[in-house]
Amino acid sequence: MTTTATVAGTTIADFAFRAAAAYGDRPAARHQTAPGAWSDISYADLAGQAIELGLGLIELGLEHGDRVAVLGNTRPLWSVAHLGLTATGAVHVSVYPTNAPEECAWVVGDSGSRGIICEDADQVAKIQQVRDQLPDLEWIVVLDGEADGAIPLAEVRRRGRDRDEQELRDRAAAVVPEDAYMFMYTSGTTGPPKGCVLSHGNYRFILDAADELSGIDRDSVMYLFLPLAHAFALLFQLIVLDHGAVLVYWGGDTAKLVPELAQTRPTHLPSVPRIFEKIYSAAVGSKEPEVREQLLAAARLGFEVRERQHRGEPIPDEMRARFEAADDAVFAKVRALFGGDLQRAISGGAPLSQEIAEFFWGCGILITEGFGMTETSTAAAMNTPEHHRFGTVGRSLPGQEARIAADGELLLRGPNIFQGYHGLPDATREAIDDGWLHTGDLGAIDDDGYISIVGRKKDIIITAGGKNLTPANFENDLKRSKWISQAVMHGDRRPFPIALVTLDPETIVAWAQEQGLPTGIAELAGHEQVRALIQAEVDRANARLARVEQVKRFAVLPRDLSQESGELTPTLKVKRKVVDEHFAAEIEALYA
């Protein structure tokens, strides 16, 4: 029988003990052991590994309040490390697995971490490159295999087995809600990352507030590919473990997300808009124009029927008959892209195109948008299946206040607001005024409490003619194209807006082969036939905008934006300042 009971508690420190006691042999973690083969780890086993690790860290001298960095991918061993070190009363410092050595040095050094837990020898090598910059770092633990200068996980767990488990239980029990739980460094679209200090009370409040809103229960299966170093993924890991559900860890290759969804058949999928955009392109973009329009028309019918059902309104017999026929012939195929059992997808990190959300809902996949920041302990607002409004990020979490400042900025106040930026009192005072967090997002709140995000204050473009433009409107529309991976609008203090566009290698290369064209992205970017394709997409997006808002010129870049080049954050948000710097010549040429 479905249940929504949780392990409760007032901190996250005793999470492993509580979850093991509550859920025992139930599967907690599902991971890939070979292509297409998946294996389960029980709650008791997951907790047992975490407890041995925690005791082993105490043997290494770890004290309450010490900081320990974790550098690894989304996999069960990350969760083992997290639960084990948190139980000691130490503070978990998140490091993105895609970070370069110098970026790792910044986070580990700024946080004053005494130790770091690395996934494998490759991640250890990053730390060894910058070890001379880290005077506070005393030891390195490697989770998978062995590495020079690192203590293997097996050795740490062996040491832990020589200590009394009650010692770790006492450590966990001594943690109070006011204690620091995480140092989570903002991915930083500008400047070096700042360490957000998040308390146990912050996250326990969010777990309680999101209990009913998340839609997770003991029968749920959640597929997770987002980096656990990020607040978005961390929250959903905790929600799943809190409810005794199953967490499916991706296999590590983004190109295999859709096949893995089919294999694991999740009920819940937290994601960022870029993934939904790519699945939308796979569902719609490859169709011939006539077939594409038929599919979109069917989805519009599906949306109308489902919204009528949601509002409790009657559905005419003729409409119901067309809907049922479309559900079997069309919608089931779209749902199959998500595995066939998906009940709900949650989108965060950036705005999702309303048209894409409505398309999937028409096909029976509800994508509910939410809003949050690292500074709000992940969540601040959320749509739910029962209370959703497309084009909004939902309503403020219960127990949190939200209001709009005179300049349009969204302000938030509540128990989920972070404790401040580590070592940066001035930045903390700038972010929090009289308890109100200044989010940096421009928004609106309607009469029913639904929050809409217009854009980032710093991203608003003011043209030379004084017109205020929100780049996300054009960018999100353009990225619906199957040919386009990224789109970045520019135009601040310029006479008109322009755009930088990157090609989607998965679709454009296949098309180029059919046309007998070169298949290199750099070559295709300069080809007149490719430019004609992109011009048609720009014209389509422009048609929705007022003339003064329309993009007048664009450049197709010779490569995609990436995390490795510093142009994308780990959650695939564009770092506009970095893009401006890397492609300054292309921007100036468009205004020449």
Helices and strands as residue ranges (DSSP letters): H 15-23, E 27-34, E 37-42, H 43-59, E 67-71, H 76-87, E 91-95, H 101-111, E 115-118, H 121-129, G 131-133, E 139-142, E 151-152, H 153-161, H 165-174, E 180-185, E 195-199, H 200-209, E 221-224, H 231-243, E 246-249, G 254-256, H 257-264, E 268-271, H 273-280, I 281-285, H 289-311, H 317-326, I 327-331, H 332-336, E 344-347, H 354-362, E 367-371, G 374-376, E 381-382, E 395-396, E 401-404, E 409-413, E 420-421, H 425-431, E 432-433, E 436-445, E 451-456, G 457-459, E 461-462, E 468-469, H 471-478, E 484-490, E 498-503, H 505-515, H 521-525, H 528-542, G 547-549, E 553-556, H 576-582, H 584-591
